[in-house]
Amino acid sequence: MRDDYDDRSGPVAVGPPRRKMSRLERVRARRNRNRRRMIGAAAVSLLIIVVVAAVYLGGKLFSGSSGEYAGEGKDDVVIQVHEGDSTTQIGQTLRDKNVVSNVKGFVDAAKDNAAIAAIQPGFYSVRTEMAASAAVQRLADPHNRVGKLVIPEGRQLDDVAEVGTGRVTDGIFALISKATCVPMNGGQKCVAAEDLRKAAEQAPPEQLNVPQWATQPVTSLGKNHRRLEGLVAPGTWNVDPSATPQEILAKLVGQSVDHYVAGGLLDTATAMNMSPYQILVVGSLVQREAKPHDFAKVARVIYNRLAVPQKLEFDSTVNYALDRQEVATTDADRAQVTPWNTYAMEGLPATPICSPGDEALAAAERPEPGDWLYFVTVDKDGTTLFTRDYQQHLANIELAKRNGVLDSAR
């Protein structure tokens, strides 16, 4: 029997015989194979790392059930809630500051929380690495709001001492300093009033947001910090406790100027043929010299005296440079020549003498018609008599003396 297997033909070579590789070629080929294996392994490893990192970060950002911080947190930190921020945007701010581990966890914890839904724009003291629920409670507590600055009408930059009682009224620098105080890891951090004063003295006007219409009078006072008087308006402001003194002042001046302009200051100045800064100065005098019901009449007295011309002779301008509050000034006080003392010079003082409120500015912009040149408060109820006749004014002064009112005559 024929063995088919044994009779099968073997493989037939086609073409010329294959040349054997030299030793050098074999080494190069082996090296190339190893290089391809290493590149492939590195690419696979990199892909694995990218995928793992993406999964981890995604979980940190969006998972509400894994990777959460626990407890009340570690280090104190301040965050800002902006006007119109949604809960998600607040959560992102917290995540960016490492307060919470992820946004979704905070959003879930804040769901249906009325305090978070109604949270006011401003700055809040929280801690890093807090549980989402703890962060919600912290923001919902109004005691943790920081940087809230309230400036009453009629305040000046420096503290004012009341003669006789010794009571000191905080100036704007002191109010800002107190507003910037925040708890910081067992201590307290504040922007010092003295550092604010130095910034007011040394920073160029343009870096303090001084408007063009105030640049000349501000510049004329050189390095005197009082050059910013009146340019920080009364009201409620949000101050960033982590900002520098210059940044804080620049933000306040910029916002105040916007407030004044929105109130019609520029248009009024044009209509009255005065500068906006002069209107601001008049408003400050009105604020310090009168009660609200007499604001418009006192404004008219100021304009009438300027038109004569006649010295204003306001004790408030004497007290201003002395950082004090006193009803009656002495002859020695009134003889001191300062850029503000209207006994010693004609015209308006060099700057506002306080931060005028909206009512005082409105009176400066719309004075009551009248020919008065003098006024004096004649009783403790605040009754003020106005006249154009100097002899009548002297009689009104005597009435004030009989009633025990120690107020300066005009």
C-alpha positions in Angstrom: 0.0 0.0 0.0 1.2 3.5 -0.8 1.9 5.8 2.1 0.3 9.1 1.0 1.9 11.0 3.9 5.4 10.0 3.0 4.8 10.8 -0.7 3.6 14.4 -0.1 5.9 17.1 -1.5 7.6 19.5 1.0 7.4 23.3 0.8 8.9 24.8 -2.2 11.0 27.9 -1.9 10.1 30.8 -4.2 12.6 33.4 -5.2 16.3 33.7 -4.3 17.5 32.2 -1.0 17.0 34.6 2.0 20.2 36.2 3.1 21.1 35.6 6.7 21.2 38.8 8.9 24.5 39.9 10.1 25.2 40.0 13.8 24.9 43.8 13.9 21.5 43.7 12.1 20.2 41.1 14.6 21.2 43.4 17.5 19.5 46.4 15.9 16.3 44.4 15.3 16.2 43.2 18.9 16.7 46.7 20.1 13.8 48.0 18.0 11.5 45.3 19.2 12.3 46.2 22.8 11.8 49.9 22.2 8.3 49.2 20.7 7.4 47.0 23.7 8.5 49.8 26.1 6.6 52.5 24.3 3.5 50.4 24.1 3.7 49.6 27.8 4.2 53.3 28.7 1.2 54.3 26.6 -1.0 51.7 28.3 0.2 52.8 31.7 -0.5 56.5 30.9 -4.0 55.7 29.7 -4.7 53.8 32.9 -3.5 56.8 35.0 -5.7 59.2 33.0 -8.8 57.1 33.4 -8.2 56.5 37.1 -7.6 60.2 37.7 -10.7 61.2 35.7 -12.8 58.8 37.7 -11.4 60.0 41.0 -11.8 63.7 40.2 -15.2 63.2 38.8 -16.2 61.4 42.0 -14.7 64.2 44.1 -16.6 66.9 42.3 -19.9 65.3 41.7 -20.3 62.3 44.1 -22.6 63.0 47.0 -21.8 59.7 48.8 -18.0 59.2 48.6 -15.0 61.3 49.4 -16.9 63.6 51.7 -15.0 65.6 54.4 -16.2 65.0 57.9 -16.5 67.3 61.0 -16.2 71.0 61.5 -13.2 71.7 59.4 -9.6 72.6 60.0 -8.2 76.1 59.0 -10.3 79.4 59.0 -10.8 80.9 55.6 -13.0 83.6 54.1 -15.2 83.1 51.0 -17.3 85.6 49.1 -20.9 85.2 48.0 -21.6 87.4 45.0 -24.8 89.1 44.1 -27.1 86.6 42.3 -25.0 83.5 43.2 -26.9 80.2 43.0 -26.5 77.4 45.5 -24.4 75.6 42.9 -22.2 78.6 42.4 -21.7 79.0 46.2 -20.8 75.3 46.3 -18.2 75.8 43.6 -16.7 78.7 45.5 -16.5 76.4 48.6 -15.0 73.6 46.6 -12.4 76.0 45.0 -11.4 77.1 48.6 -11.2 73.4 49.7 -14.0 74.0 52.2 -16.2 71.1 50.9 -15.0 68.1 49.0 -17.6 68.4 46.2 -20.3 70.6 44.8 -23.1 68.1 44.7 -22.7 67.3 48.4 -23.1 70.9 49.4 -26.1 71.4 47.0 -27.8 68.4 48.5 -27.1 69.5 52.1 -28.4 73.0 51.3 -31.6 71.8 49.7 -34.7 73.5 51.1 -32.6 75.5 53.5 -34.3 78.9 53.7 -31.2 80.7 55.1 -29.0 79.6 52.2 -31.7 80.5 49.7 -31.9 84.0 51.1 -28.2 84.4 51.8 -26.9 88.0 51.4 -23.9 88.9 49.2 -20.8 89.4 51.2 -18.0 87.7 52.9 -18.3 84.7 55.3 -15.9 82.9 57.7 -15.8 79.2 57.1 -13.1 76.4 57.5 -11.3 74.2 55.1 -12.3 70.5 54.8 -15.8 70.8 56.4 -18.6 68.3 56.1 -21.1 69.7 53.6 -23.8 69.9 56.3 -21.4 71.8 58.6 -20.6 74.3 55.8 -24.4 74.9 55.3 -24.8 75.5 59.0 -21.9 77.8 59.1 -23.1 80.0 56.2 -26.6 80.0 57.6 -25.4 81.6 60.8 -25.4 85.4 60.4 -22.6 85.6 63.1 -20.2 84.2 60.5 -20.7 87.0 58.1 -17.6 89.2 58.1 -16.6 92.4 56.3 -20.0 94.1 56.8 -19.2 97.8 57.0 -21.9 100.3 58.2 -20.9 104.0 57.9 -23.4 106.4 59.6 -24.1 109.7 58.0 -21.8 112.5 59.1 -18.8 110.4 60.1 -15.3 111.6 59.2 -12.2 109.6 58.5 -10.6 110.0 61.9 -12.1 109.4 65.3 -13.8 112.3 67.0 -13.7 113.0 70.7 -16.6 114.8 72.4 -15.3 117.6 74.6 -16.6 117.3 78.2 -17.6 113.7 78.1 -14.5 112.2 76.6 -16.6 109.9 74.5 -15.0 108.9 71.2 -16.9 108.3 68.1 -15.3 105.9 65.7 -14.1 107.4 62.4 -14.4 105.7 59.1 -10.9 104.2 59.3 -11.7 102.6 62.7 -15.0 101.3 61.3 -13.3 99.7 58.3 -10.7 98.1 60.6 -13.3 96.6 62.8 -15.3 95.3 59.8 -12.2 93.5 58.6 -11.6 91.6 61.8 -12.0 87.8 61.3 -11.2 84.8 63.4 -8.0 83.1 62.1 -6.9 79.8 63.6 -7.4 80.7 67.3 -6.6 84.4 66.9 -8.0 87.4 65.2 -6.8 89.2 62.0 -7.7 92.8 61.3 -6.6 95.5 58.8 -5.2 98.3 61.1 -6.7 101.8 60.9 -3.2 103.2 60.8 -2.4 101.1 57.6 -5.6 102.5 56.0 -4.5 106.0 56.9 -1.1 105.4 55.3 -2.7 104.1 52.2 -4.9 107.2 52.0 -1.8 109.4 52.3 0.6 107.6 50.0 -1.4 105.9 47.2 -1.7 107.9 43.9 -5.3 109.2 43.5 -5.9 107.2 40.4 -5.1 104.0 42.3 -7.7 104.9 44.9 -10.4 105.4 42.3 -10.6 109.1 42.9 -12.8 110.5 40.1 -11.6 113.1 37.7 -13.8 115.8 39.2 -12.1 115.4 42.6 -8.5 114.8 41.4 -7.4 118.5 41.6 -8.5 119.2 45.2 -7.3 115.8 46.3 -3.9 116.3 44.8 -3.6 119.8 46.2 -3.5 118.3 49.8 -0.4 116.3 49.0 0.2 113.4 51.4 -2.5 114.5 53.9 -4.9 111.5 54.5 -7.8 114.0 54.8 -7.7 114.4 51.0 -10.1 111.4 50.9 -12.6 112.9 53.2 -16.2 112.7 51.9 -15.2 110.3 49.1 -16.3 107.3 51.1 -20.1 107.6 51.3 -22.2 106.6 54.3 -24.1 103.4 53.9 -23.7 99.6 54.1 -20.7 98.1 52.3 -19.0 94.7 51.9 -15.3 94.8 52.6 -13.0 92.0 51.7 -11.0 91.2 55.0 -8.2 89.6 52.9 -7.6 92.7 50.7 -4.9 95.2 51.2 -5.6 98.6 52.7 -5.2 100.3 49.3 -7.6 97.8 47.7 -10.2 98.3 50.4 -10.1 102.1 50.1 -10.1 102.0 46.3 -13.2 99.7 46.3 -15.0 101.9 48.7 -14.2 105.1 46.9 -15.2 103.6 43.6 -18.6 102.4 44.9 -19.2 105.7 46.7 -18.5 107.7 43.5 -21.0 105.5 41.6 -23.6 106.2 44.4 -23.1 109.9 44.2 -23.3 110.0 40.4 -26.4 107.8 40.4 -28.0 110.4 42.8 -27.5 113.1 40.2 -24.5 114.9 41.6 -22.9 115.6 38.2 -26.1 117.0 36.7 -26.8 119.2 39.7 -23.3 120.6 39.7 -23.7 121.6 36.0 -27.1 123.2 36.7 -25.7 125.2 39.6 -22.5 126.2 37.8 -20.4 124.5 40.5 -18.1 121.5 40.6 -19.5 118.1 41.9 -16.8 118.3 44.6 -18.0 121.7 45.8 -21.6 120.3 46.1 -20.1 117.5 48.1 -18.4 120.0 50.4 -21.6 122.0 50.9 -23.5 118.7 51.7 -20.9 117.9 54.4 -21.4 121.4 56.0 -25.1 121.0 55.9 -24.8 117.5 57.5 -22.7 118.9 60.4 -24.5 122.2 61.0 -28.2 121.3 61.0 -30.9 118.9 61.8 -32.6 117.2 58.8 -35.7 119.5 58.9 -33.4 122.5 58.5 -31.0 121.1 55.9 -32.4 123.0 52.9 -32.4 126.4 54.8 -28.8 126.0 56.0 -27.8 125.1 52.4 -29.4 128.4 51.3 -27.4 130.3 54.0 -24.2 128.8 52.7 -24.9 129.8 49.1 -26.0 133.3 50.2 -22.8 133.9 52.2 -20.7 132.7 49.3 -22.5 135.1 47.0 -21.9 138.2 49.2 -19.0 137.1 49.7 -19.0 136.6 53.4 -17.1 134.2 55.6 -19.1 131.1 56.5 -17.7 131.1 60.1 -18.9 127.6 61.0 -17.6 126.0 64.2 -17.8 122.6 62.6 -15.0 123.6 60.2 -12.8 124.6 63.3 -13.6 121.3 65.1 -12.9 119.2 62.0 -9.2 119.8 62.0 -9.0 119.2 65.7 -10.8 115.8 65.5 -13.3 116.8 68.2 -17.0 117.7 68.6 -17.7 120.9 70.6 -20.7 123.2 70.4 -18.8 126.4 71.1 -15.2 127.0 70.0 -12.8 129.4 71.6 -11.2 132.6 70.1 -7.9 130.7 70.0 -9.5 127.8 68.1 -11.1 130.1 65.6 -7.8 131.9 65.0 -6.0 128.8 63.9 -5.4 128.9 60.1 -6.1 125.5 58.5 -7.4 124.5 55.1 -10.8 124.0 56.7 -11.3 126.9 59.2 -14.0 129.1 57.7 -13.4 131.7 60.3 -9.9 132.3 59.0 -10.7 132.3 55.3 -13.4 133.0 52.8 -15.1 130.4 50.7 -15.5 126.6 51.2 -13.1 124.4 53.2 -10.5 122.5 51.2 -12.4 119.2 51.5 -15.7 117.9 52.8 -15.6 117.8 56.6 -17.6 114.5 56.8 -19.4 112.0 54.7 -22.8 113.6 53.9 -26.0 111.5 53.7 -28.5 111.6 50.8 -30.7 114.1 52.6 -27.9 116.6 53.2 -26.7 116.2 49.6 -30.3 116.7 48.4 -30.5 119.9 50.3 -27.1 121.1 48.9 -28.5 120.3 45.4 -31.9 121.9 46.0 -31.6 124.6 48.7 -34.8 126.3 50.0 -35.5 129.7 48.6 -34.7 132.5 51.0 -32.4 135.5 51.8 -31.1 134.3 55.2 -27.5 135.0 56.2 -27.6 133.9 59.8 -29.0 131.1 61.9 -28.9 129.9 65.5 -30.5 127.1 67.5 -32.4 128.7 70.3 -33.7 125.8 72.5 -33.0 122.2 73.4 -35.8 121.0 71.1 -33.7 122.0 68.1 -35.6 125.1 67.1 -33.5 127.1 64.8 -34.1 130.8 63.8 -33.0 132.2 60.4 -32.6 135.8 59.5 -30.9 138.2 57.1 -30.7 141.0 59.7 -27.6 140.9 61.9 -29.3 142.8 64.8 -32.1 140.3 64.8 -29.5 137.6 64.8 -27.9 139.1 67.9 -31.3 139.0 69.6 -31.7 135.4 68.7 -28.3 134.6 70.2 -29.4 136.2 73.5 -32.6 134.0 73.4 -30.4 130.9 72.9 -28.2 131.9 75.9 -31.3 132.4 78.1 -32.5 128.9 77.1 -29.1 127.4 78.0 -28.2 126.4 74.5 -24.5 126.6 73.9 -24.6 126.6 70.2 -22.5 128.9 67.9 -24.3 131.8 66.2 -24.4 132.4 62.5 
